[in-house]
Amino acid sequence: MLRSQFLRHIAQTSEAPLALEVERAEGLYLCDPQGKAYMDLIAGIGVSSLGHRHPRVLEAVKEQIDRYWHTMVYGEYLLAPQIRLAELLAKQLPPGLSCAYFVNSGTEATEGAMKLAKRFTGRREIVACKNAYHGSTQGAASLMAPTTFTQAYFPLLPGIRHIEFNSVEDLDLITAQTACVIVETVQAECGIRKPEGDYLRHLRARCDQTGALLVFDEIQAAFGRTGTLFAFEQYGIAPDILLLAKGMGGGMPIGAFIASQEIMQTLSHNPPLGHLSTFGGHPVSCAAALATLQVLLDEPWIGQVRQKESLFRSLLQHRSIIELRSAGLWLAVELPDFAFVDAVVRSCLKKGLILDWFLFNERSIRIAPPLIISEDQIRWACATLVETMEEVSAGRGDF
């Protein structure tokens, strides 16, 4: 009954949804109405970094609900959850990233950053990387190349130029007409691609030379996913604008674009109300995000990421794996083709293991578990995945 209603009344984003009915969730697991548990090895696409219903996040949400929910459009009232979250974030970031604008999602963070860069620089051109994903609203989608997922919605924004990630030569395409360069610190949807060598340093230098703002999209990479609170910490440089979302709220919807006060102030005048959000910085979501950040700072999860990454890499051994790429607890397992990936994902789901693939790399399986995953849980997940790859290989007669 519920499945038929789902197909009839909920807008579909694909022709073959997994259609897993979720009755409840706790820690690493989702449970269906029959009580079967499914290990969530993708954390709701990097969102539930502390697992589902983390006790401290849950308590923060309940406490805030008992005080107040929505009160006024963003930026008008003094709301303690917003202010405390912004202050704690600023303490973890370089001095040039001290002023936060809270929104509802990563896409909205991208949209806000695009407007902010244009307003601050007075320029209209934006540079983005090929095979990057920054959101699906029309502005954010304009940054996407290839156009597989966007060409049906043309025309999108003009003035977008694309460069190859990790290509120092392409940085010459950043010019005095460029308002900003938006780049993922680790490319996500092409299947986990990290910066090579001094690429990010060269990018920072080119932006400084041309006066373009550097925007790091850490919507998926931040909050410990790669082994540090923010991925850019590992590369010795800082952006002018930082984009956050996904793991930020411990499962509650929230995002942010963060810059200096000097840059951010340009949204407040000529004209005023340069960027508006009714629900941005919702007090309950901010309370959840504050608790999530406090847990990550107080508890050992981020410090364990590299060790757990190594365990995944040591256990994921199978002849069908073409390449295994990782950036902390964020892995791409490349297989021969999408049919193989799809068969593995759907077979693992039947065994109680939730996996996924990538938007621009359907040959790779996505692994991005909650950071709280234990070594025993990693061993079970890897054994299940390897066993399934063997079954699919045998069924295809590949080897």
Secondary structure, 3 states (H helix, E strand, C coil): CHHHHHHHHCCCCCCCCCCCCCCEEEECEEECCCCCEEEECCHHHHCCCCCECCHHHHHHHHHHHCCCCCCCCCCCCCCHHHHHHHHHHHHHCCCCCCEEEEECCHHHHHHHHHHHHHHHHCCCEEEEECCCCCCCCHHHHCCCCCCCCCHHHCCCCCCEEEECCCCCHHHHHCCCCEEEEEEECCECCCCCECCCCCHHHHHHHHHHHHCCEEEEECCCCCCCCCCCCCHHHHHCCCCCEEEECHHHHCCCCCEEEEECHHHHHHHHCCCCCCCCCCCCCCHHHHHHHHHHHHHHHHCCCHHHHHHHHHHHHHHCCCCCCCEEEECCCCEEEECCCHHHHHHHHHHHHHCCEECEEECCEEEEEEECCCCCCCHHHHHHHHHHHHHHHHHHHHHHCCC
